[in-house]
Amino acid sequence: MSTAIVTDSTSDIPTDLREELGIFQIPVDLTLEDKTFLDGFDLSRNDFYTRLPTLKKLPTTAAPSSGRFQLLYEQIFDNGYSNIISIHAASALSGIYNSARLASQEFKRAINVVDSEQLSLGLGFQVIHAAKLAQQKKPLNEILNAIQTVRDRVYVYALLDTFEYIHRSGRVSWAKARLGSLLNIKPIVELKAGQVLNRGLARARSKGIQYLGESIRNLGTLEYLAVLHTNALETGKRFIEEFSPPEISNPMLVNVTTIIGTHVGPNGIGFAAVVK
Amino acid sequence: MSEEQSVSNNRPIDGVQYKELMNAGLTWLRTNQESVNALNVFPVPDGDTGTNMVLTLQAAYDEISNSSGEGVGILAGKLAHGALMGARGNSGVILSQIWRGFSKGIENCETLKGKCLVEGLKEARDTAYKGVVRPVEGTILTVCKDMAIAGEKCLKDTEDPYEIIRIVTDAAKVSVDHTPELLDVLKEAGVVDAGGKGLMHIFEGMVRFMDGEPLDIEPVHVQPLSVIGQQEALSSAEPGQDYEVIVDFQPDQPLVLENYYEDLEKIGTSIQVGEGDGIYRMHIHVPTEKRYEPIDYTMTLGTITKVHIENLMIQVDSPAGGKKEEPLKLAKVGPDDVALIAISPGAGFSRIFASLGAAAIVEGGQTMNPSTQEILAAFEDLPTDKIIILPNNKNIMMAAKSAAEVSVKQVEVIPSVTVPQGLAAMLRLIPGQELADVAEDMNSATKEVESGEITTAVRDVEIDGIDVKEGEIISLHNGKLVGSNKSLKEGCLIFLETAKAEDLELITLFHGENISKEDAEEMAEFIQEKYPDQEIELQYGGQPHYQFIFSIE
């Protein structure tokens, strides 16, 4: 009786941790100027964010086909696993969940496809937690319940360096409404239940970062923390030094998934945290 | 339809013909790929529905392109497998489900007879609906459903599969046009559903193939109505094409776009035609002497509902650098929303407050204090009872407070005594929050910014130990006099030093109506040289009397 944990590349789990926990991951498709890449395989995050400001068309992310999910699920069952938990990016923001769900219907065996209602490590922490329990051979139901409790305790915040990308993307109604703000402003956003919410605006970057830091403090004691950035590694490092709470020994620092990054633009900073 | 047009005599479709039809559908979809991409409910050029559908169908067709001698049931199965593996994007996933259902429905058919085809369409519909977590009407699903219904209905009249393809294609067209009625986002955006349209194109391609019509000619683009105005703003005027003409009309007869474009090209350039809800919008640039021709010509085709003519040359030559003076775009508020009123001392500030979400602007400043009555009127004009006001000047605080007391509405007066404080407060306006919470946030935000005002002294005076001579430049930091100098540059520097700008990040200068753009830019450069580590932003405030207003944070 063993459970395999599957996710997609928007989970942003660092490779070594993923391998250590035996997590299966399927890459999403990225299209930049009519060329398609597999996220993380033939286009690095660094390259993506470097190229982003030069692109005339916003890049698009496409879900892996359900056929690809089927192949992966088959391989997993062939490897002797008895059931699968497949945890994916918020269904409100991406078709990945639906693609996995369709694939799962082709199997008579137990595949639980879970809508994380999150992105990046907001999703990743649900996956990591599940993988830890799977390694301990916990029963399926216990793992599924645990995923739910992590989801209830996860917070994802970010400071965007510019209003441009989220406005251009047109997918977030409050950002679309503030048509062409005249001042340079930096929106602070929260990702919650598959929605991108406005949590205020900053003009000076330092003030916005301070706000994020205070938000972490206000959350209380943390179980997990990851600092997310879009090609702002140095800012990320400083953020950890200044705001990472003592109970977190070594927070992750990740160049965030392009599914967020396309709408954030370069030089964004944020965090995903799970409270205890 | 006349008899001689029809290719078939009630013959079933065999494997070879099935392949040809699918290939025709794919080719025609590819030809129409960009126009499907353009049907984006979001007003941004990143639609990819057409591309995703083409890639999905291409992957599907690749599975059968080399096969020969197989029956349609087997071919359809292979095609469905290819679609499943190659599905891209939401529309591609649904398309793959459609082919999957179709293949299930005709699994046992060697050739495709009428009944078989309809069975396939019904299965396609059922599988497609199951393929979506929360099926939404007004999408490709609805189009698929309407095709299946039309197929089922026509079986009593004909069993000719070719005839049935025609009938379900016509049903698809009607269904696509109807999608905005079912889905508000489409209606608001003035577009039909892209996925549904893509599906229709696939079948339309089959019909074109049956009729011997070309499949690879670039069709004339009709854009969604909403796109036209947008692109017009981006287009620059070409020399000789001095006028922009936009005509909205309802054609009397179905519009033959190719002919319409051809005729318009004889009159002008930058031609765009958009369609939404039966109304067409035509956009064209024409030389002065032809400015009425597009209108006269379009009038021969139908009823004109609206005409817009603009001299583009004046737009280009205007001192504001080509930007038209647009009316203020104020936030629309509903009965339960928190509405924000800003007192603004200049046109530039009014625009900035509006762009940050102000629902009303009352003009007023240092020497032009609005009355309690004026402020009260602004409260009463708003359709909500929850109001926040930013006085942005200490001389207006009192009037704002008494207006708040008199008003029957719930009004929070934020103690912003400078415009920069008001702007800092504005950043905390988060839609959907409670009035008291927003007000509390805004109160604290006013303390997070350093305000500066630079103006000319109108008389001799001594305040706070500073000796001021008439005509000198005086500098105020958070409302307090901090220096009096001979030059504007020194006046600005004194303020920046007092406010400890070197420790902060962003210096924003708002220049007044009495400072030209060039002089303001020169001042911004001068300050950047003195403060190389700070970010400098220059904005037009438009305030009278004050050469500059500073905001540092």
Interface residues (C-beta under 8 A of the other chain):
Chain A: D29 T31 D34 K57 L58 T60 A62 A63 S65 S66 G67 R68 Q70 S91 G95 Y97 N98 S99 R101 L102 R168 S169 G170 R171 W174 K176 A177 R178 L179 G180 S181 L182 L183 N184 I185 N198 R199 G200 L201 A202 R203 A204 R205 S206 K207
Chain B: F42 P43 V44 P45 D46 D48 T51 N52 H81 L84 M85 G86 A87 R88 G89 N90 G92 V93 S96 Q97 G131 V132 V133 K329 A331 R351 I352 S355 L356 G357 L423 A424 L427 R428 I430 P431 D441 E448 L504 E505 L506 T508 E537 Q539 S551 E553
